[in-house]
Amino acid sequence: MNFVGTIWAILPAIIAIVIALKTKEVYISLFIGIFAGALLLSDFHFIKATTTVFETMMTNLSDTWNIGILIFLVFLGTIVALMTRAGGSRAYGKWAHQKIKNKKGALLSTFGLGVLIFVDDYFNCLTVGSVMREVCDEFKISRAKLAYIIDSTAAPICIIAPISSWAAAVSGYTSGDGFTLFLQTIPFNLYALLTIVMVLCVIYFELDISGMKDHEISARNGDVHHGNDEYQKGQEIECSDKGQVMDLILPVLFLIISCITCMVYTGGFFEGVSFIEAFTNCDASLGLVLGSFFTLIFTFCLYIPRKIISYREYAECIPTGFKMMVPAMTILALAWTLGDIVSTHLQAGLFVATFLENTHIALAILPACLFVIGAGLAFATGTSWGTFGILIPIVTAIFSEGDIMLVIAISSILAGAVCGDHISPISDTTIMASAGAQCHHINHVSTQLPYALIVGIACVIGYIVAGLTQNVILTFLAGVCSLLLIVFFLKRKYA
């Protein structure tokens, strides 16, 4: 029986996600999902399925983009270990505790830093987490809430930032002047905009709903990990008492500047290409590797001559940083394999594309339907970029260039893809957010899910208004009002 391009194509992802949420054991759950997909591909032949699993895994781990991301993770883990060992993180935590007076201030600082680092979602998640973990620990903020704030200022910010790796990806999926079209989608990208509103509501109203409430109660009692010490063990790094605030600030600033510079370098900026075009054509994976490598050299020059740490201590931080990133790297490897089986081999996208082509959806509800379909596809495959590549060509074939409905349709796809990516346990961005906050991955997924679904409901209402009116102001007002009504109801319920 042929399962390729059918509704069965999304079954492996559903199996992995359901088991992960039920058991809170992500590694085995992902592997079971992978094997289920391999069984469908091999017509339930056990040996062929086993071979398919590891052939697919090896193919993904030999991909240059994926290798670059893994190297970046190792380098960044080493940088974090170095900043901790040098005492920079501790010094910054003490300084921030003097400047930041309360829990809301700590969360707003985390949110603000996430907004500032908009160039790439991987970079955003890991950098913000590295800087703000100890500060949030000081104010007894759970790692689950920190992960939610990080995740909500990663992809949602990158997808509305004109200069980002996401803008480059979207521009590449559209025809004609893709960058101008991307700019036009920003006001209609409800999920990104409403997620920002939701984060501010969560911070201001201390809106702890469902599982997040339990995590925050545990944090107030001194357990920010909510009983999961997987990352806590990896953080047992001896700290120097010679460290200063600049021993964290300078490496982070250098990392940001270095990564941006290296990304545009890979896009040809220093060969005469414009900054925007260089970002559009950059190799983000290589740029992040180069930027983090130069940061390692910078930290060596910053710490060793001042005798903040010794040469041996510097060398010891390399395997320590690697160990810190092993959970994230393992989950990423499994998630890439599952995503490849679902997307490439079983062709879940073909099923969605065929469904859309054979279904006559009324124009008024098309944006809302595209949002839901995009969210479902990204949730099942764990990739928003893949969702862009499947759905955007479909709507560009339906609407002519310059039609406002083309802008709204693409906006709804982008919003839906980011929504699905945001709530998917197998999404690389979600995995990075867990790694950045050093939060148990399934704890992050399960606590973030209710907030993302609330925003998703408001988006559906907003896109129905968009389909009916094609007016950006009415669309945004409908989405915001719907979101705030839900928030006020939940605030009264969980008060």
Buried (B, 14 or more C-beta within 10 A) or exposed (E): EEBBBBEBBBBBBBBBBEBBBEEBEBBEBBBBBBBBBBBBBBEEEEEBBBEBBEEBBEBBBEEEEBBBBBBBBBBBBBBBBBBBBBBBBBBBBEBBBEEBEEBEBBBBBBBEBBBBBBBBBBBBBBBBBBBBBBBBBBBBBBBBBBBBBBBBBBBBBBBBBEBBBBBBBBBBBBEEEBBEBBBBBBBBBBBBBBBBBBBEBBBEBBBBBBBBBBBBEBBEEEBBBBEBEEBEEBBEBEBBEBBBBEBBBBBBEBBBEBBBBBBBBBBBBEEEBEEBBBBBBBBBBBBBBBBBBBBBEBBBEBBBEEEBBEEEBBEBBBEBBBBBBBBBBBBBBBBBBBBBBBBBBBBBBBBBBEEBEEEEBEEBBBBBBBBBBBBBBBBBBBBBBBBBBBBBEBBBEBBEEEEBBBBBBBBBBBBBBBBBBBBBBBBBBBBBBBBBBBBBBBBBBBBBBBBBBBBBBBBBBBBBBBBBEBEBEBBBEBBBEBBBEBBEEBBEEBE
